[in-house]
């Protein structure tokens, strides 16, 4: 039991520290593979040292120092080098504790020169397709597994593995400068970085069951990086919308699961447990962004989240306005998932038959998407088509990625069974 507890806090610390550590290691080695190898070596040493010595004062600084020195030592042995670069000599003179403190003081020392932001931009060069940019950044920056990234993109694991491999090779061949790009290049890459951050946020926000402790820090890290982006682009409504959307969703985190870890639907959540200051900040950002008169995708999604946040009860939700906002989102950023989400508002406004008709054309494109079959089963249940609903729910369970998702669908199936059982 004690060993499991040790692993839990160590995994949490490693997950939270990865972006900072990878950013600094990449700046130092200027090679994606070598930076990853250095970080992995530091993690292996942490797994041995931290249970014995306790947590370091700054996990990221410890990992940077240990990973960098271990890799430099290895390179020195291979190349018969005699000395470390001057910076490392200075860091090493005071011993590990002083070096760790010095590194900690340097982290996040200057706006866009922040190591993590540099890492994000390096993963998103303009000549790399957007899907590969985002996948590479998720793998390198957050350390998500190939399977986790594939799930976010609704594609197979092998296809995602190939996408990431091609992206890394292309970045290496292109000779991307390992410096933060200038203002024009930053603006070009902003959309890809914002998309990556939102996927990173969702990976943490959607965690349930025994993955919450390990993945929840990803949502906080995405919010931190979004704040950094907003400092770099203070007049960009899309970044205001991105940060607002994250804040409004994260504000509900404390009410999304019950004491047993089961998911609680939005309409059933205790709104008294929502984070008021976080909601207020999100709403203020939306109001500021709206003054620019440009309905960007993240801003529209944030406006939808704001309508939920402003409703004192589920019954007070303005579903008509939500339906209209989703129609706007469909126009500026069409996708089957957007249409699926809009169908929920449509069901509230025009009934389940209209909602079902809206999503039926999406069946082929969302054939491997858990939420499609869960939503479809709910509409069929409301229409009294229980046999078809049962088929949809069975398919949803087969596609569930977490115990919480599967448990939620089983509740629907249990309900159908109770209705079918004579009393």
TORTIKE-601685 format. One line per field, with one value per residue (C-alpha): residue number from 1; x, y, z. Coordinates in nm, 2 decimals. Layout:
REM residues N
pos: [NUM;...]
xx: [X;...]
yy: [Y;...]
zz: [Z;...]
END
This chain:
REM residues 423
pos: [1;2;3;4;5;6;7;8;9;10;11;12;13;14;15;16;17;18;19;20;21;22;23;24;25;26;27;28;29;30;31;32;33;34;35;36;37;38;39;40;41;42;43;44;45;46;47;48;49;50;51;52;53;54;55;56;57;58;59;60;61;62;63;64;65;66;67;68;69;70;71;72;73;74;75;76;77;78;79;80;81;82;83;84;85;86;87;88;89;90;91;92;93;94;95;96;97;98;99;100;101;102;103;104;105;106;107;108;109;110;111;112;113;114;115;116;117;118;119;120;121;122;123;124;125;126;127;128;129;130;131;132;133;134;135;136;137;138;139;140;141;142;143;144;145;146;147;148;149;150;151;152;153;154;155;156;157;158;159;160;161;162;163;164;165;166;167;168;169;170;171;172;173;174;175;176;177;178;179;180;181;182;183;184;185;186;187;188;189;190;191;192;193;194;195;196;197;198;199;200;201;202;203;204;205;206;207;208;209;210;211;212;213;214;215;216;217;218;219;220;221;222;223;224;225;226;227;228;229;230;231;232;233;234;235;236;237;238;239;240;241;242;243;244;245;246;247;248;249;250;251;252;253;254;255;256;257;258;259;260;261;262;263;264;265;266;267;268;269;270;271;272;273;274;275;276;277;278;279;280;281;282;283;284;285;286;287;288;289;290;291;292;293;294;295;296;297;298;299;300;301;302;303;304;305;306;307;308;309;310;311;312;313;314;315;316;317;318;319;320;321;322;323;324;325;326;327;328;329;330;331;332;333;334;335;336;337;338;339;340;341;342;343;344;345;346;347;348;349;350;351;352;353;354;355;356;357;358;359;360;361;362;363;364;365;366;367;368;369;370;371;372;373;374;375;376;377;378;379;380;381;382;383;384;385;386;387;388;389;390;391;392;393;394;395;396;397;398;399;400;401;402;403;404;405;406;407;408;409;410;411;412;413;414;415;416;417;418;419;420;421;422;423]
xx: [0.00;0.28;0.46;0.14;0.11;0.47;0.40;0.09;0.25;0.56;0.35;0.16;0.48;0.63;0.32;0.30;0.67;0.71;0.63;0.88;1.15;1.11;1.11;1.44;1.60;1.50;1.65;1.97;2.01;1.82;1.71;1.36;1.48;1.77;1.55;1.30;1.58;1.71;1.37;1.31;1.65;1.56;1.23;1.40;1.63;1.34;1.16;1.46;1.56;1.23;1.08;1.40;1.47;1.13;1.01;1.25;1.18;1.11;1.04;1.09;1.43;1.54;1.44;1.61;1.93;1.95;1.84;2.08;2.38;2.32;2.29;2.59;2.80;2.69;2.78;3.11;3.20;3.11;3.29;3.57;3.47;3.66;3.42;3.06;2.94;3.00;2.64;2.64;2.97;2.82;2.50;2.70;2.94;2.71;2.59;2.25;2.04;2.19;2.17;1.81;1.73;1.91;1.72;1.39;1.46;1.52;1.20;0.93;1.16;1.03;0.71;0.73;1.08;0.93;1.07;0.73;0.60;0.92;0.86;0.50;0.61;0.89;0.63;0.41;0.62;0.41;0.51;0.39;0.02;-0.20;-0.30;0.07;0.16;-0.10;-0.03;0.35;0.30;0.07;0.33;0.63;0.49;0.24;0.37;0.03;0.05;-0.01;-0.35;-0.46;-0.38;-0.54;-0.86;-0.86;-0.84;-1.08;-0.83;-0.65;-0.33;-0.11;-0.22;-0.14;0.20;0.29;0.16;0.38;0.69;0.65;0.61;0.92;1.12;0.99;1.08;1.43;1.48;1.35;1.61;1.35;1.55;1.55;1.46;1.13;1.02;0.95;0.61;0.49;0.58;0.42;0.10;0.10;0.14;-0.10;-0.40;-0.21;-0.08;-0.43;-0.58;-0.31;-0.37;-0.74;-0.68;-0.43;-0.69;-0.95;-0.72;-0.70;-1.06;-1.21;-1.01;-1.22;-1.19;-0.83;-0.69;-0.80;-0.50;-0.26;-0.43;-0.60;-0.28;-0.29;-0.60;-0.43;-0.11;-0.32;-0.48;-0.14;-0.02;-0.33;-0.27;0.08;-0.05;-0.29;-0.01;0.16;-0.15;-0.36;-0.59;-0.66;-1.03;-0.97;-0.72;-0.95;-1.22;-0.99;-0.89;-1.26;-1.37;-1.12;-1.20;-1.58;-1.54;-1.28;-1.51;-1.74;-1.47;-1.56;-1.92;-1.86;-1.82;-2.00;-1.83;-1.81;-1.64;-1.95;-2.00;-2.27;-2.45;-2.44;-2.81;-2.78;-2.47;-2.47;-2.41;-2.32;-2.00;-1.90;-1.60;-1.75;-1.43;-1.33;-1.67;-1.65;-1.31;-1.43;-1.74;-1.53;-1.30;-1.60;-1.74;-1.40;-1.36;-1.71;-1.62;-1.39;-1.69;-1.53;-1.70;-1.41;-1.46;-1.33;-1.52;-1.84;-1.78;-1.70;-2.03;-2.21;-2.04;-2.13;-2.50;-2.47;-2.27;-2.52;-2.82;-2.91;-3.07;-3.07;-3.43;-3.32;-3.08;-3.14;-3.14;-3.27;-2.97;-2.73;-2.88;-2.82;-2.46;-2.40;-2.54;-2.28;-2.01;-2.12;-2.09;-1.74;-1.59;-1.81;-1.74;-1.96;-1.88;-2.01;-2.33;-2.36;-2.33;-2.58;-2.83;-2.85;-2.97;-3.20;-3.36;-3.44;-3.59;-3.75;-3.76;-3.57;-3.71;-3.55;-3.23;-3.21;-3.27;-2.98;-2.73;-2.83;-2.62;-2.31;-2.32;-2.03;-1.80;-1.86;-1.87;-1.60;-1.71;-1.85;-2.06;-2.24;-2.39;-2.47;-2.66;-2.83;-2.94;-3.08;-3.29;-3.42;-3.52;-3.71;-3.89;-3.99;-3.77;-3.62;-3.48;-3.29;-3.18;-3.04;-2.83;-2.69;-2.61;-2.44;-2.22;-2.14;-2.02;-1.80;-1.64;-1.61;-1.26;-1.32;-1.51;-1.72;-1.83;-1.93;-2.11;-2.31;-2.43;-2.51;-2.75;-2.94;-2.95;-3.06;-3.34;-3.45;-3.45;-3.66;-3.92;-3.93;-3.98;-4.35;-4.44]
yy: [0.00;0.24;0.16;0.24;0.57;0.66;0.58;0.80;1.12;1.05;1.00;1.32;1.52;1.38;1.45;1.81;1.88;1.73;2.04;2.26;1.99;1.90;2.27;2.33;2.01;2.08;2.43;2.28;1.98;2.12;1.77;1.63;1.27;1.36;1.58;1.30;1.05;1.29;1.34;0.96;0.90;1.17;1.00;0.67;0.82;1.00;0.67;0.54;0.85;1.02;0.74;0.73;1.10;1.25;1.51;1.77;2.14;2.18;1.87;2.03;2.18;1.85;1.67;1.93;1.91;1.54;1.47;1.72;1.62;1.24;1.30;1.53;1.27;1.01;1.23;1.32;0.95;0.90;1.20;1.22;1.57;1.73;2.00;2.10;2.43;2.72;2.75;2.40;2.45;2.74;2.55;2.25;2.44;2.48;2.12;1.97;2.18;2.51;2.41;2.31;2.64;2.84;2.65;2.71;3.08;3.09;2.90;3.12;3.41;3.60;3.61;3.44;3.31;3.07;2.72;2.56;2.82;2.78;2.40;2.45;2.67;2.43;2.15;2.37;2.49;2.64;2.38;2.09;1.99;2.11;1.76;1.66;1.97;1.91;1.53;1.60;1.86;1.64;1.36;1.58;1.84;1.65;1.30;1.15;0.80;0.73;0.56;0.87;1.10;0.87;0.87;1.26;1.25;0.96;0.75;0.42;0.38;0.27;0.57;0.81;0.64;0.70;1.06;1.14;0.96;1.16;1.48;1.43;1.34;1.64;1.88;1.73;1.75;2.10;2.24;2.44;2.70;2.61;2.97;3.13;3.28;3.64;3.81;3.72;3.35;3.34;3.47;3.21;2.93;3.06;2.86;2.53;2.61;2.70;2.38;2.18;2.35;2.28;1.91;1.91;2.07;1.81;1.52;1.65;1.77;1.45;1.22;1.01;0.73;0.63;0.86;1.19;1.23;1.16;1.36;1.65;1.86;1.86;2.09;2.33;2.33;2.41;2.70;2.83;2.82;2.99;3.27;3.30;3.31;3.58;3.79;3.75;3.83;4.05;4.17;3.83;3.74;3.37;3.34;3.52;3.28;2.98;3.08;3.16;2.83;2.64;2.84;2.79;2.42;2.38;2.57;2.26;2.01;1.97;1.87;1.63;1.31;1.17;1.02;0.68;0.83;0.81;1.09;1.34;1.49;1.87;1.90;1.70;1.88;2.07;2.42;2.54;2.34;2.53;2.77;3.12;3.32;3.11;3.16;3.53;3.55;3.35;3.57;3.89;3.75;3.67;4.02;4.17;3.95;4.02;4.39;4.29;4.18;3.87;3.53;3.29;2.92;2.92;3.23;3.08;2.77;2.99;3.17;2.84;2.74;3.09;3.03;2.71;2.90;3.18;2.95;2.92;2.58;2.34;2.44;2.80;2.71;2.91;2.62;2.83;3.06;2.76;2.60;2.93;2.95;2.59;2.68;2.97;2.72;2.48;2.76;2.88;2.54;2.26;1.91;1.60;1.65;2.01;1.88;1.61;1.86;2.09;1.80;1.81;2.17;2.08;1.80;2.05;2.30;2.09;1.74;1.41;1.32;1.64;1.57;1.21;1.32;1.56;1.30;1.00;1.13;1.13;0.75;0.66;0.94;0.88;0.50;0.48;0.76;0.67;0.99;0.94;0.61;0.74;1.04;0.83;0.58;0.87;1.00;0.66;0.60;0.93;0.82;0.48;0.28;0.08;-0.21;0.03;0.22;-0.09;-0.16;0.19;0.17;-0.16;-0.01;0.29;0.06;-0.12;0.21;0.35;0.46;0.50;0.31;0.63;0.63;0.26;0.30;0.59;0.39;0.09;0.31;0.37;0.00;-0.08;0.18;0.01;-0.33;-0.20;-0.05;-0.39;-0.59;-0.64;-0.53]
zz: [0.00;0.09;-0.24;-0.43;-0.25;-0.34;-0.70;-0.70;-0.59;-0.80;-1.12;-1.04;-1.00;-1.31;-1.52;-1.39;-1.44;-1.78;-1.99;-1.81;-1.80;-2.17;-2.27;-2.09;-2.21;-2.56;-2.54;-2.41;-2.65;-2.95;-3.04;-2.97;-2.93;-2.71;-2.49;-2.45;-2.37;-2.11;-1.95;-1.94;-1.78;-1.52;-1.45;-1.40;-1.14;-0.98;-0.93;-0.74;-0.55;-0.45;-0.25;-0.05;-0.02;-0.05;-0.30;-0.42;-0.36;-0.73;-0.93;-1.27;-1.17;-1.03;-1.36;-1.57;-1.37;-1.35;-1.71;-1.85;-1.65;-1.71;-2.09;-2.10;-1.91;-2.16;-2.46;-2.30;-2.26;-2.63;-2.76;-2.51;-2.42;-2.12;-1.99;-1.96;-2.11;-1.89;-1.78;-1.65;-1.47;-1.28;-1.20;-1.07;-0.85;-0.55;-0.55;-0.64;-0.40;-0.51;-0.87;-0.83;-0.67;-0.94;-1.21;-1.03;-1.02;-1.40;-1.50;-1.64;-1.62;-1.93;-2.12;-2.46;-2.39;-2.14;-2.22;-2.25;-2.50;-2.70;-2.70;-2.82;-3.11;-3.21;-3.23;-3.45;-3.75;-4.03;-4.29;-4.08;-4.12;-3.83;-3.73;-3.70;-3.52;-3.25;-3.22;-3.19;-2.92;-2.72;-2.73;-2.67;-2.43;-2.23;-2.27;-2.36;-2.50;-2.86;-2.77;-2.58;-2.86;-3.12;-2.91;-2.92;-3.30;-3.35;-3.54;-3.49;-3.27;-3.56;-3.78;-3.49;-3.43;-3.80;-3.78;-3.48;-3.63;-3.96;-3.77;-3.56;-3.87;-4.06;-3.77;-3.76;-4.14;-4.16;-3.93;-3.72;-3.52;-3.15;-3.06;-3.00;-3.34;-3.40;-3.39;-3.74;-3.70;-3.36;-3.50;-3.78;-3.53;-3.27;-3.40;-3.39;-3.04;-2.91;-3.05;-2.89;-2.55;-2.57;-2.64;-2.35;-2.13;-2.23;-2.15;-1.79;-1.76;-1.89;-1.66;-1.43;-1.18;-1.10;-1.37;-1.21;-0.99;-1.27;-1.55;-1.37;-1.36;-1.74;-1.73;-1.49;-1.71;-2.01;-1.83;-1.72;-2.08;-2.21;-1.96;-2.10;-2.45;-2.35;-2.21;-2.55;-2.75;-2.52;-2.80;-2.96;-2.89;-2.98;-2.69;-2.46;-2.57;-2.52;-2.17;-2.08;-2.21;-2.00;-1.69;-1.73;-1.78;-1.50;-1.27;-1.27;-1.20;-0.83;-0.91;-1.21;-1.01;-0.70;-0.40;-0.58;-0.88;-1.10;-1.36;-1.27;-1.57;-1.60;-1.53;-1.21;-1.07;-0.75;-0.88;-0.54;-0.58;-0.90;-0.86;-0.85;-0.90;-1.19;-1.35;-1.30;-1.46;-1.76;-1.80;-1.79;-2.06;-2.28;-2.24;-2.33;-2.63;-2.76;-2.80;-3.09;-3.29;-3.42;-3.34;-3.33;-3.26;-2.90;-2.82;-2.94;-2.74;-2.43;-2.49;-2.48;-2.16;-2.02;-2.07;-1.86;-1.60;-1.57;-1.53;-1.16;-1.22;-1.51;-1.59;-1.63;-1.92;-2.24;-2.48;-2.77;-2.75;-2.71;-3.02;-3.21;-3.09;-3.20;-3.54;-3.56;-3.46;-3.73;-3.98;-3.88;-3.78;-3.92;-3.78;-3.69;-3.32;-3.33;-3.49;-3.23;-2.95;-3.12;-3.13;-2.75;-2.76;-3.05;-2.85;-2.57;-2.81;-3.08;-2.93;-2.96;-3.31;-3.46;-3.27;-3.39;-3.75;-3.71;-3.60;-3.82;-4.12;-3.88;-3.82;-4.06;-3.95;-3.58;-3.59;-3.33;-3.10;-2.76;-2.72;-3.05;-2.94;-2.59;-2.73;-2.99;-2.73;-2.51;-2.80;-2.89;-2.53;-2.52;-2.84;-2.69;-2.93;-2.65;-2.86;-3.08;-2.77;-2.62;-2.93;-2.92;-2.55;-2.60;-2.87;-2.64;-2.36;-2.61;-2.70;-2.34;-2.24;-1.87;-1.60;-1.54;-1.90;-1.89;-1.56;-1.70;-1.99;-1.77;-1.58;-1.90;-1.97;-1.62;-1.67;-1.99;-1.81;-1.52;-1.76;-1.95;-1.63;-1.53;-1.18]
END
